[in-house]
Amino acid sequence: MALFAVIFCETGLIVTPFLPGDSLLFAAGSIAAQSDNSFNAGILFLLLLLASILGNQINFLIGRALGPKIFSTNNSWLLNKNHLQETHVFYEKHGGKTIIFARFLPIIRTFAPFVAGIGAMKVLHFSLYNIFSAFLWIGSLLSLGYFLGSIPVVKENFALVIYGIIFISLLPPVITLLSRKKA
């Protein structure tokens, strides 16, 4: 139940982008691979898939509900109606790809559904990409953990593997941030 809560909160609550979804999915897959545990890989997959889909969907709906209110009361350099229109155009053109790729990028995965809601991405369009991307994200990381977790060198260095996953997961946002500072 704790894993469900973490995945749901990371994907569903705009205030929890710091939660370690990738490393937890890998670790859960590794634990499920051990023969002497009570983790059933199939049930684990379905529960985490549900948490991921529900989290993103709720985050999207919150953005959809709050977006017009935020932009109608604020007209600053950060929040103005032009930005809202640009967001809408972007999500009409690239929304599906954004939702899929964002699943694999920590921090961004938390904000993408919220911004898609603000940008008024079509609900059905978002929902289809949400479900597809959840299958990819949950399936790939649980499977990776499941199959690699039974390799002796991974078992013996499990903490290092988890730290490596966290490090690799954080590289894209850090590189993006650093490249923007230089520009």
C-alpha positions as CSV (number, residue, x, y, z in Angstrom):
1,M,0.0,0.0,0.0
2,A,2.9,2.4,0.7
3,L,4.2,1.9,-2.9
4,F,0.7,2.7,-4.3
5,A,0.7,5.9,-2.2
6,V,4.1,7.0,-3.3
7,I,3.4,6.4,-7.0
8,F,0.0,8.1,-6.7
9,C,1.4,11.1,-4.9
10,E,4.4,11.5,-7.2
11,T,2.2,11.5,-10.3
12,G,-1.0,13.1,-8.8
13,L,0.1,15.9,-6.4
14,I,1.9,18.9,-7.8
15,V,3.7,19.4,-4.4
16,T,5.4,16.0,-4.4
17,P,7.8,15.8,-7.4
18,F,10.7,14.8,-5.1
19,L,9.3,11.3,-4.5
20,P,11.6,8.5,-5.8
21,G,9.3,6.7,-8.2
22,D,11.9,5.2,-10.6
23,S,14.1,3.7,-7.9
24,L,11.1,2.4,-6.0
25,L,9.7,0.7,-9.1
26,F,13.1,-0.9,-9.8
27,A,13.4,-2.0,-6.1
28,A,9.9,-3.4,-6.0
29,G,10.6,-5.4,-9.2
30,S,13.8,-6.7,-7.6
31,I,12.0,-7.7,-4.4
32,A,9.3,-9.4,-6.4
33,A,11.9,-11.5,-8.2
34,Q,13.1,-13.0,-4.9
35,S,11.5,-16.4,-4.4
36,D,11.1,-16.0,-0.6
37,N,8.9,-12.9,-0.5
38,S,5.2,-12.1,-0.6
39,F,5.3,-9.6,-3.5
40,N,3.3,-11.0,-6.4
41,A,4.7,-9.4,-9.5
42,G,1.4,-9.4,-11.4
43,I,-0.6,-7.9,-8.6
44,L,2.2,-5.4,-7.9
45,F,2.1,-4.3,-11.6
46,L,-1.7,-3.8,-11.6
47,L,-1.7,-1.8,-8.3
48,L,1.1,0.4,-9.4
49,L,-0.4,0.8,-12.8
50,L,-3.6,1.9,-11.2
51,A,-1.8,4.4,-8.9
52,S,0.1,5.9,-11.8
53,I,-3.0,6.3,-14.0
54,L,-5.2,7.7,-11.3
55,G,-2.4,10.1,-10.1
56,N,-1.8,11.5,-13.5
57,Q,-5.5,11.8,-14.3
58,I,-6.3,13.6,-11.0
59,N,-3.3,15.9,-11.6
60,F,-4.6,16.7,-15.1
61,L,-8.1,17.4,-13.8
62,I,-6.7,19.7,-11.0
63,G,-4.8,21.7,-13.7
64,R,-7.9,21.8,-15.9
65,A,-9.9,23.2,-13.0
66,L,-7.4,25.6,-11.7
67,G,-5.8,26.8,-14.9
68,P,-8.5,29.2,-16.1
69,K,-8.9,30.6,-12.5
70,I,-5.1,31.2,-12.2
71,F,-4.8,32.9,-15.5
72,S,-8.0,35.0,-15.2
73,T,-6.9,36.6,-11.9
74,N,-3.2,37.0,-12.6
75,N,-1.6,38.9,-15.5
76,S,2.0,39.0,-14.5
77,W,5.1,38.2,-16.6
78,L,4.9,34.6,-15.5
79,L,1.1,34.1,-15.6
80,N,-0.6,35.7,-18.5
81,K,-3.2,34.8,-21.1
82,N,-0.6,34.5,-23.9
83,H,1.2,31.8,-21.9
84,L,-2.1,30.0,-21.5
85,Q,-2.7,30.1,-25.2
86,E,0.9,29.0,-26.0
87,T,0.5,26.1,-23.6
88,H,-2.8,25.1,-25.3
89,V,-1.2,25.2,-28.8
90,F,1.8,23.2,-27.5
91,Y,-0.3,20.4,-26.0
92,E,-2.5,20.2,-29.0
93,K,0.6,19.6,-31.2
94,H,2.9,17.7,-28.8
95,G,0.8,16.7,-25.8
96,G,0.9,12.9,-26.4
97,K,4.7,12.8,-26.8
98,T,5.1,15.0,-23.8
99,I,2.9,12.8,-21.5
100,I,4.9,9.7,-22.7
101,F,8.4,11.1,-22.3
102,A,7.6,12.9,-19.1
103,R,6.9,9.6,-17.3
104,F,10.6,8.8,-17.5
105,L,11.8,12.2,-16.3
106,P,11.6,12.8,-12.5
107,I,10.0,16.1,-11.5
108,I,8.8,16.7,-15.1
109,R,6.4,13.7,-14.7
110,T,4.7,15.5,-11.8
111,F,4.2,18.8,-13.7
112,A,3.3,17.5,-17.2
113,P,-0.2,16.3,-16.5
114,F,-1.0,19.5,-14.5
115,V,0.2,21.7,-17.3
116,A,-1.7,19.6,-19.9
117,G,-4.8,20.3,-17.8
118,I,-4.0,24.0,-17.7
119,G,-3.4,23.9,-21.5
120,A,-6.8,22.3,-22.0
121,M,-5.5,19.2,-23.7
122,K,-8.5,17.1,-24.7
123,V,-9.5,14.7,-21.9
124,L,-9.8,11.6,-24.1
125,H,-6.5,12.4,-25.8
126,F,-4.8,12.9,-22.4
127,S,-6.4,9.7,-20.9
128,L,-5.2,7.5,-23.8
129,Y,-1.6,8.7,-23.5
130,N,-1.8,8.6,-19.7
131,I,-2.7,4.9,-19.8
132,F,-0.2,4.0,-22.5
133,S,2.6,5.9,-20.8
134,A,1.8,4.3,-17.4
135,F,2.1,0.8,-19.0
136,L,5.5,1.8,-20.4
137,W,6.8,3.3,-17.2
138,I,5.5,0.8,-14.7
139,G,6.1,-2.1,-16.9
140,S,9.7,-1.2,-18.0
141,L,11.0,-0.3,-14.5
142,L,9.3,-3.2,-12.7
143,S,10.5,-5.6,-15.4
144,L,14.0,-4.2,-15.3
145,G,14.1,-4.6,-11.5
146,Y,12.6,-8.1,-11.7
147,F,15.1,-9.4,-14.2
148,L,18.2,-7.6,-13.1
149,G,17.4,-7.9,-9.4
150,S,18.1,-11.6,-9.5
151,I,21.6,-11.2,-10.9
152,P,24.2,-11.8,-8.1
153,V,26.2,-8.7,-8.7
154,V,23.1,-6.5,-8.6
155,K,21.9,-8.3,-5.4
156,E,25.3,-7.7,-3.8
157,N,25.4,-4.0,-4.8
158,F,21.7,-3.2,-4.5
159,A,22.2,0.2,-2.8
160,L,24.7,1.3,-5.4
161,V,22.3,0.3,-8.2
162,I,19.5,2.3,-6.6
163,Y,21.8,5.3,-6.2
164,G,22.8,4.9,-9.9
165,I,19.1,4.9,-11.0
166,I,18.4,8.0,-9.0
167,F,21.5,9.7,-10.4
168,I,20.6,8.8,-14.0
169,S,17.0,9.8,-13.5
170,L,18.0,13.2,-12.4
171,L,20.5,13.9,-15.2
172,P,18.0,15.2,-17.8
173,P,16.4,17.9,-15.6
174,V,19.8,18.9,-14.3
175,I,21.3,19.2,-17.8
176,T,18.3,21.2,-19.0
177,L,18.6,23.5,-16.0
178,L,22.3,24.1,-16.5
179,S,22.0,24.6,-20.2
180,R,19.3,27.3,-19.6
181,K,21.5,29.1,-17.2
182,K,24.3,29.3,-19.8
183,A,22.0,30.6,-22.5
